[in-house]
């Protein structure tokens, strides 16, 4: 029985295979210009392979998904565990990395990472592209504000739609300033249009996904947060307990215990940062004074009064994970789960009418819409 590992590079990949009960290794180096390069390299050992190890990285989902489609027993390794295991090596080469990771796979001292589906990868790409467009628009506005400030011209608080008109007011008829800021304003207009196009794609994806619409029945949850969560979790059945999702997103506190020392620190902040940020922003909306009062808000306000608003927001974001994951386990959702979505750890009173999703929406099958985006 053999185990194999892939050590990836920009132009080449090195493959190491090792015996199950021995440390005898053989290597193979090849270019990865073609999609079928990895399966072709593993084909010679196909009948003897027990497990194919692949370190988590930028291209691991693409390579690992193709190997799974070809029928290889692929497992994706947690990169932090691999880094810690290979940190003792004094000489770092692709050959040593391949051999070291192959030994990790042989011994079983690793944590497997889930490989996202093709639809989940597309949804993740969509949300990441929209986030990049938002950052580009914000950066453009900050550049314009920074260039105007030394001239004594301040823009002040203004919406993105009225930003261009607000910039033209202090500039006036100055030909030099118009020549400087006109290209930046055209860039701002183009970025806003591109952002609007990406946002329409997000709304289209959410509109045809019953799980995303079900998640949006929660106060403070909009289409962007729902789709980000949907793309990150992908398959909620891979979690044994729905409470584990909070730890998966880095919303649970660190803990250090040794002898008489037992310290509980800040949240771990592991996992997907964009999803964690989206839920923190949603919790911030819940705790605003203008948000309608509910049992969920009352529960978070009690924590805010005892430990502060920031901890209350983190606690609310973590509390959401259990009902959110339970919402995606099946194609239907019960009334009890609906009430739990709107009232964590509280009674079901005063929750009539909190969920506005019709019974027809709750019985829709899971769509395959991501392939069409």
N, C-alpha and C positions, 0 to 999 in steps of 0.2 A: 504494500500500500504506500502511496506517495502523497506528499503535500507540496504545493507549489505556491510561490509568492511572486508578485510583480512589483519591481522598483521602477517608478516612472520618472522620465525626464522630458525635456522639451522636444528632443529629436529622437531619442532612443529609449527603449525599455529593456531592462535586464530581468530575466526570469530565472529563478532558482527552484529546484525541486529537491526535496530531501526525503529520506526513508522514514517510515513510521517508528521503527525501533532503533534506527541508526542515525548517525550524523553525517553520513556520506552525501555529498551534494554534487550536483551538476548544474551548469549554467548555460544560458542561451541568450544572446543579445541580438536584437532585431529592431528595425525601424517600424514606427507606428503610423506610417503615412496612410494606410488603408484601414477601413473599419474592421476587416476580418483578419488583421494581423495577429491579434492576441489569440483568438480561437485556433488559428492555423498553427501558432507556436505550441499550444497546449495539446494539439490533436495527437501528437506522438505518444503522449502519456495518458490519454483519455480513459482507457480501461482501468488504469491503476490509481487514478486520482481519488483521494478521499476528501480533500478540501482544497480550495483555491483561495488564498489570502490576498486581500487587496486593501491597502491603507487608504483611509478616507482622505479625499482631496477634491480638487476642483473638477476633475474628470472621472472620479470614481463611479459616479452614478451612470455616466454614459458607458464606460467600459464594463462595469459590473452588470448593468442591465442587459447589454449585448451578450455577455457570457451566460447569464441566466437563461436568456432566450435560446442559446445554443445547447442548454442542458448541462452546464458545468456546475458543480457544487461550490458556489461562490459565497464567501463571507467577507464583509467589509469590516476592517479593524478600526477601533477608535484611535485617532491620531495622537492624543495625549498619552495613552497607554504605550503606544509604539515608541514615542519619543522618550518616555521614561525608561523603557526597556533597552533602547539602543544608546542611551546616554553614556554608558560605561565604555563604549568603543573609543579608542584613542585615534583611530584612523577611520574616517568616514568616506566610503566609496559606494558606488551603486552595487558593486559585487558584495560588499559587506552588509549593506542594507538589505539586499535580497536574501542573503543567508540568515541574517538576524531575524527578519520578519518570518522567514520560513520556519525557524526554530520556535518562534512565538506561536505560530499556527500549530506546530507539532505538539507543543506542550499544552496548548489550550489556555494559556494565561493571557486572555484578551477579552475585550468587550465588543460584541458585534454591534454594528451600526446598520440601521435600516436603509435600504436602497429605495428611493422614491420611485413611484411609477412615472411613466412618460407624461401622463396627464398632470400629475402633481408638479413635475418639473416645469411644464409649460405655464401653469398657474403661478409658480414661484418666479419664473422669469417675468411674467406680466407685472406682478406686484413690485419686483425689484426695479423694473424699468420705470414704473410710475414714481417710485421713491427717488430714483436718480433724476427724473425730470423736475420733481419738486425742489430738490436740492440745487439744481441748476438755475431755476427761476429765483430762488432765494439768494444764491450767490451773485447773480446778475444785479439784483436790487441793492445788495450790500455794496457792490462795487460802485454803483451810481451814487449812492448816499455818501460813500467815502470820498469820492472825487468832488462832490459839491460842498462838503463840510469845510475844507480849507478856504473856500471862497466866501464863507459866511452864509451859505444857502442851505437851509434845512428843509427836509421834505415833511417830516412829522408822520403821524399815524395815518395811513391811507390803505385802501384795499388794492389788490393787484389789478383790478379792472381800471381803476382811476389813477394808477401809479404814473402812467405815461403823461396824462394831462397835468398831473400835479408837478411833474418834473419840468414841463414846458413853461409853467407859470413863472418860477424864479429865473429861468434862463432868459426869457423874454426874447428880444430881437438881437441879442448878441450873436453875431455871425460866427465868431470863433467858437463860442460855447455850443452853438447849434451844430457846427461841424464835428465837434468832439462827441457830443451826447446823442446825436441822431443815429449813428451805427449801433450804439448800445441800446437805444430804445427800440430799434428794429429787431435787434437780437432778443430783447425782452418780449416783444410781441410774438415773435416766432416760437420762443420757448413756451409761452402761454398757450399757443395754439396746439403745439405738440403735447403739452400736458393735458389739454382738454381731450385730445384724441385718445390718449392712453386711459384717461379716466372713463371715457365712454366704453372702452373695451372692458374695464373692470365692472362697470354697471351691467354690461351685456352678460359677462360671465356669472355675476351674482343673480341676475334675473332668471336664468335658466337652471340654477342650482337650488334645489329645495332645501338642502342643509344650510346653505348660506342665508337664505331667506328666513329659515327657522332661527338661526343664531341672531338675526337682526331684530327679532322680537324682544330681545333683551335691551333694557334701557341703556343708552350710551354706546351701543354697538352699531356701527355703520357698515356700509359695503366694503370699505377698504379693510377694516379690522376683521370682518367675517371671512373675506377671501384670503387674507394673510394667514389666518388661523387654519383655514381649510387646506391651503397649500403646504403648511408646515406639518400638520398632523398627518395628512394624506390618508392613512389607514388607521383609524382609532382602535381597531381590534388588536393591534400589536401591543397594546398596553393591557397588562393583567388587571390593573385597578385604575379607575379614572383619576384617582388622587395622585397617581404617579406623573401625570402630565405637568403639574406645577413644578415638580423637581426636574422634569425634562426641559422645561423652559427657563430654569434657573431662578424660580420664584420662591424657593425654600431656603432657610438660613443655613449658613455653614455651622459646623460643630467640630470642636477639638476637645477630645477627652483622653486624658492620660493620667492614671493614678487618681490623685485627689483633684486634679485640674479638670474642669468641665466648663468650657466656654461656648456660648452660642453667639455667632457673629452676624454679619450682614448676609444678604442673599448671595447665592453662589454666582449668579449671572452667567451660567453656562447655557448652551443651546442657542437658539435663534434669537438674536438681539432685536430684530425688527418686530417679531411677534410679541416679545416681552414689552417693547416700547408701545406698541399699539394698544395692548391691554392696560398699560399704565395710563395712557392718555384717555382711554375710555373710562377708567376709574376716576380720573380727574374731572371728567364731565359729570359723573354721578354726584360728586361732592360739591359741585358748584351751588351757590345759593339760589340760582335761578332754575335749577333742575327740580322737577316735580317731586314731592315727598313720596317715599315708598318705604316698605319694610326693609328692603335691601339697603337703601340709603340710611335708614335709622341704625341698622347693624353696623355700617361703616362709620357713621358719626360717633357711635359709642367708642370705637377703637381710636378714632381721631382725638376724642376728648381725653383719653387715657394716655396714648402714646404718640400722638402727633398725626398730622395729615399725611405725611409721606408713608409712614408705616401702614396707615389705613388704606391707602391706595394700593400698596403692594399686597396687603392681605386680601383686598377685594379682587385684585387681579388673580391671585392664587385660588381664591374661593370659586371663581368662575370656571376653572378648568374642569372640575368634576362634572358638573351638569353639561358643560359644553361637549365633553367627550362622550357622555352618555347620550347626548342628542344625536351624535353621528354614528352610533353603533348599529342602528337599524334604520330602515326606510320610514318607519312610523315612530311617533312619539306619544307617550301616554299623557293623560291629564296631570298625573302626579309629577311627571318630569317637567311639564310646562310650568307648574306652580313652583317647582324647585328652581327653575331657571330665573324666575323673577323674585324669589325670596329665599336666599341661602340661609340654612340653619334657623329658620323662623317658621311660625305657623302659617297656614294657608289663608288666614283671614285677610280681608281687604285686598285680595288679589283677583277679584272677579273683573274680567275685562282687561287684565294686564297683558295677555297674549292675544293679539289681534289676528293671528294667522288662521285662515279658514280650514275646515276639515279636509277640503279638497287639496289644499296646498300640502297638508301633512301626509298625504298618501301618494305623492308623486314618486316614481322610481328615481334612482340615482342616474343622472345623465352622463353621457360621454361627450360633453360639450367642449372640453379643453382641447381636443384635437382640431377643432374648427377655428380656434382663435388665431 
